[in-house]
Amino acid sequence: MRRSAPAVLTVLGLLLWSGAVDVAPATAATSVPAATLLSRLVVAPESGATSYVRTRFAYPVDADHDCQSTRAEVLIQESSRTVAFSSRSHCVVAKGRWTS
């Protein structure tokens, strides 16, 4: 799968910020293209991860007290079409369209 430039730059920025990648500041004499730096990254396989388990994440949080959990609010925000709810109260998302 080909990643978009913003996604790749975001990942590179997070790696640099976290200290996972150490890159010396570029100068005119030692400037290294971003593509070269990205090609040097080593992606380690996940260890011990078997599958997603929803109960390991605190989605039920409703920080703004509008009846929608954090999960529902993210689903609403990230859906490429208008979501459908499972009740008139619009608290639980039932349908939408998302890209993984």
C-alpha positions, -999 to +999 in steps of 0.1 A: +000+000+000+014+034-010+012+060+017+004+097+011+032+122+016+014+138+046+011+104+063+047+096+057+059+130+069+037+126+100+053+092+108+088+106+102+080+136+125+067+113+152+098+091+150+121+121+151+101+136+180+101+104+200+139+099+195+133+066+177+153+080+148+184+101+153+192+125+124+219+151+127+208+186+116+212+191+078+236+217+066+243+228+030+272+203+028+255+174+044+219+178+033+202+144+028+169+141+009+139+131+029+133+101+006+168+088+015+161+092+052+128+074+048+144+046+029+168+040+059+139+035+084+135+000+097+100-011+106+100-037+133+072-063+134+047-059+162+055-083+190+029-100+210+000-084+191-026-109+182-057-089+174-077-058+183-096-061+216-120-033+221-121-037+259-084-026+261-094+009+251-113+035+270-139+043+244-168+048+267-155+082+278-179+110+271-158+140+280-182+166+267-213+149+282-233+149+249-241+111+251-216+102+224-185+083+234-151+092+221-154+062+197-187+075+184-173+110+179-143+097+160-165+075+138-188+105+130-158+127+122-140+101+101-169+088+081-169+097+044-207+098+044-233+108+069-235+082+096-267+065+108-274+061+145-290+032+163-315+055+181-332+089+180-308+102+206-279+100+182-256+085+209-245+053+191-232+050+155-248+022+136-236+028+100-211+049+081-183+045+056-146+045+067-113+039+050-088+017+069 
